[in-house]
Each structure stands twice: as structure tokens, then as C-alpha cells.
Amino acid sequence: MAKILIVGSGDVGGGLALDLAADNHEVWGLRRSDKPVGGRVQTISADVADMETLIGNIPENLDYLIYSVASPDFSEEGYDKFYVSGMRHILAILKHMHTTPKRVFFVSSTSVYPQHDGSWVDEDVPAEPTAFAGKKMLEAEELLHKSGFANTVVRFSGIYGPGRTRLINQAQGGGHCDPTPDAWTNRIHRDDCIGVLKFLIVQDLLGRPLDDLYLGTDPAPTPLFEILEWLKDRIGDVEPDHDVPNVSRRGSKRCSSKRLLDLGYTFKYESYQQGYEEVLVAMEALDN
């Protein structure tokens, strides 16, 4: 069994830590709070943005490290602290400890692609971000690629699932966007984020060669108009339509998960209907 450190043990990282520990791996979950991750996961309370909190807290002889942090602030400063500086600190600690994991994984984002024309993007399309979020993500990716460690970046698209109900809330509030031109959006359920990362670790353990980059997104890019209208029909009791602000800020592109599918990953939720239906059923159960 492998020795695995999850740096950033929130929704995705914490779920991954629990799954891996349940499979008898030795797992540590690093997070800023001292709240236990749970299960058999060993919790480390530290802050990637503060090097002093990391010193002496990183386990030795790690087989895998997964960097899955989330900035508490959607700001250039926050992204720089938690993605760029945080990545730099973790890599420096590993080198100082003379620890060489078999592979380091970084949870990144498809925000590195600025396309607004509905074009398809995959791992071979150059990342040329124009907004600070994508720029900082790409900067952190490049730090990892230049680190000398075997590494794989996974760029996830829009994550939804339990507790991630932004589009549901928009639909309930009458959120609307014009049907033309298409504002393409890409989704992946939280459980598939966990599933993808676990799958890649298992493939590496089995000795299968991995690429240094994968897009983590379900196989069904969909116009935002279609998703909002489907949600409103499903919910039923919604407010009158009004425009969804900042639709254009999120771009319009269709992300391909072909590389991941070719490796053998099977999505639990292949489209937004499957995933959102489950979320809505759970929300209705809580209301009753």
C-alpha cells in the first residue's frame, strides 16, 4: 500500500483521502483547520501559504502527493498565495527532505483556456489565460512541471454536487441567458473529481504510463441555456426570468475528456442531468 499526502483536504481532497484510506493506503490530509478529515486519515493542520507551519509536518518517504487546495478568496492575491506560493513551498519542503514521490498530482482548472467561441479544447490546445485565475493556475502548473518530480496536472471544469449548487440557485431565482449564441459550459460532479484522481493514482501504482496533463470534465459539454431551462423545468416553482450576470466572463468552450476516457476512466455521471437529478432529490429530502 502507498503512503499518500493530500494537500488541501476540503470537499474533493478530503473525499479522496477518505476513499484512499478505506482502501488501506496510509493517508495524511493537510488542511488549514484542525478539524479531523475523518476515517483513518491522519490530519495535519498547516497552511501552504505559511512555510513555517509546513516545516516538520510533512511525512517522509511519500509515494504520492496530491495538491488540491482552494483559495478562500477569489482574488489575484489569494490565488497567488494558495496556488503559486503554496506550490512553491510544498516543492521546496519535499526537496529539503530529500523526498521524491513517485508522482505529484496538481488539481488545476480549465480556466486556463480563455476561449469564447465555443471551440473544442483538449490537452494539446495551448493554455493562454487572460484572467488572473487562469494565469495563477498556469503559473503553479509550470512550477510543478519544472520541479524535476514526476507529475500530472488535472484541469477540472465546473465542479458541482452536494453543497455546490450555484446553478441550481440561479435557476430557482429565474436565472436566464440567451439561447444564442451558445454559452457552452462544462461540468464534472464532485464524486467524479474524486474518482478521476483515485483512478490516476491506481493506474500509476499498476505501472501504466501517465501523461502530464488531463482534462477532468464529463463527456457532455452543454450550453448554459439548456442547463438552466432543464433545472427550472425540474424544480417547477421558480422566480420569473432575469439575465444571469457575467456569463461571458466564464467563456464559452467545449472541453474534451477523450484522453481520460482512452485511459479507461468511466464517469459515474456522464452528463449534468444524472448528477443534478441526484443533487435535487437529496435537497428535496432535506426539505421534507
Secondary structure, 3 states (H helix, E strand, C coil): CCEEEEECCCHHHHHHHHHHHHCCCEEEEEECCCCCCCCCCEEEECCCCCHHHHCCCCCCCCCEEEECCCCCCCCHHHHHHHHHHHHHHHHHHHHHCCCCCCEEEEEEEHHHCCCCCCCEECCCCCCCCCCHHHHHHHHHHHHHHCCCCCEEEEEECEEEECCECHHHHHHHCCEECCCCCCCEECEEEHHHHHHHHHHHHHHHHCCCCCCCEEEECCCCCEEHHHHHHHHHHHHCCCCCCEECCCCHHHCCCEECCHHHHHHCCCCCCCCHHHHHHHHHHHHHHHHC
